[in-house]
């Protein structure tokens, strides 16, 4: 009876580990501009206007969002949107969680006159959008 109980507990723990596998990504934002910016996890969040995470001017910020739970959590798409509080979009990219995890996950934001340039670890430079 003890063996059966131990076996059932072991199977339950292994199953729970597969089901509750949690994938997350730790992003680093280096806002070298004098402007406060916002980070969002979706275009819908950005449209709603509530800033998920403020990126303070001339400051570094870390943010660790979760991708999903389950055995394929690393395959779930994760979006990064950076924009000004007024709604000017500077960056928008969606990749699978594992693509972000395998990158440096660092964003450098610079301002040149009225234009912003966002450099990420996946591409050399993404030009500012929504000028």
C-alpha positions in Angstrom: 0.0 0.0 0.0 2.8 2.4 0.8 4.4 1.7 -2.5 1.2 2.5 -4.4 0.8 5.7 -2.4 4.4 6.8 -3.1 3.9 5.9 -6.8 0.7 8.0 -7.0 2.4 11.0 -5.3 5.4 10.7 -7.6 3.2 10.6 -10.7 1.2 13.6 -9.4 4.3 15.6 -8.8 5.7 14.9 -12.2 2.4 15.7 -13.9 2.1 18.9 -12.0 5.6 19.9 -13.0 4.7 19.5 -16.6 1.4 21.3 -16.4 2.6 24.1 -14.3 5.9 24.7 -16.1 6.2 28.5 -16.1 8.2 30.4 -18.8 9.2 34.0 -18.2 11.5 36.6 -19.7 13.6 39.2 -17.9 13.8 42.3 -20.0 16.2 45.2 -19.3 15.3 48.7 -20.6 18.1 51.4 -20.7 16.2 54.6 -21.4 18.9 57.1 -22.3 16.4 59.7 -23.4 15.0 62.6 -21.3 11.5 61.3 -21.9 9.4 59.1 -19.7 8.2 56.1 -21.8 5.9 53.1 -21.3 6.3 49.4 -21.8 3.3 47.2 -22.7 2.8 43.5 -23.4 0.4 44.0 -26.3 -0.9 46.6 -28.7 -4.3 46.3 -27.0 -2.7 47.3 -23.6 -0.9 50.2 -25.3 -4.2 51.4 -26.9 -5.9 51.2 -23.5 -3.4 53.8 -22.4 -2.6 52.4 -18.9 1.2 52.1 -18.6 2.2 48.6 -17.6 5.7 49.6 -16.7 7.1 53.1 -16.7 10.5 53.5 -18.2 11.9 56.6 -16.4 14.1 59.1 -18.2 17.9 58.4 -18.1 17.3 55.2 -16.0 17.5 51.5 -16.3 14.4 49.4 -15.6 13.9 45.6 -15.4 10.6 43.8 -16.0 10.0 40.1 -15.9 6.7 39.1 -17.5 5.5 35.6 -17.7 4.8 33.9 -21.1 2.6 31.0 -20.1 2.2 27.8 -18.2 2.4 24.3 -19.5 4.8 22.1 -21.4 4.9 24.4 -24.5 5.1 27.7 -22.6 8.3 28.7 -24.3 6.5 28.6 -27.7 3.9 31.2 -26.7 4.3 34.6 -28.4 5.2 37.5 -26.3 4.9 41.1 -27.5 7.0 44.1 -26.5 5.6 47.6 -27.2 7.3 50.8 -26.2 5.7 54.2 -26.6 5.5 57.7 -25.2 2.8 58.5 -22.7 1.1 60.5 -25.5 0.7 57.3 -27.5 3.5 57.7 -30.0 4.7 54.1 -30.8 8.5 53.6 -30.8 8.8 49.8 -30.8 6.5 46.8 -31.4 7.8 43.3 -31.8 6.3 39.8 -31.2 8.5 36.7 -30.8 8.1 33.3 -29.2 9.0 33.3 -25.6 12.1 31.1 -26.3 13.4 33.6 -28.9 13.3 36.3 -26.3 14.9 34.0 -23.7 17.7 33.1 -26.0 18.5 36.8 -26.7 20.2 39.4 -24.5 16.7 40.9 -23.8 18.2 44.4 -23.5 16.6 47.5 -25.1 18.5 50.7 -25.5 16.4 53.7 -26.1 18.0 56.9 -27.4 16.6 60.2 -28.5 18.0 62.2 -31.4 16.3 65.5 -31.7 12.6 64.6 -31.8 13.2 61.0 -33.1 13.7 57.9 -30.9 15.8 54.9 -31.8 15.3 51.6 -30.0 18.1 49.1 -30.3 17.3 45.5 -29.2 19.3 42.4 -28.9 17.5 40.7 -31.8 18.2 43.3 -34.5 20.7 46.1 -34.7 18.3 49.0 -34.9 14.6 49.4 -35.2 13.7 52.9 -36.5 11.2 54.9 -34.6 7.6 54.5 -35.7 4.7 56.9 -35.7 6.7 60.0 -36.2 
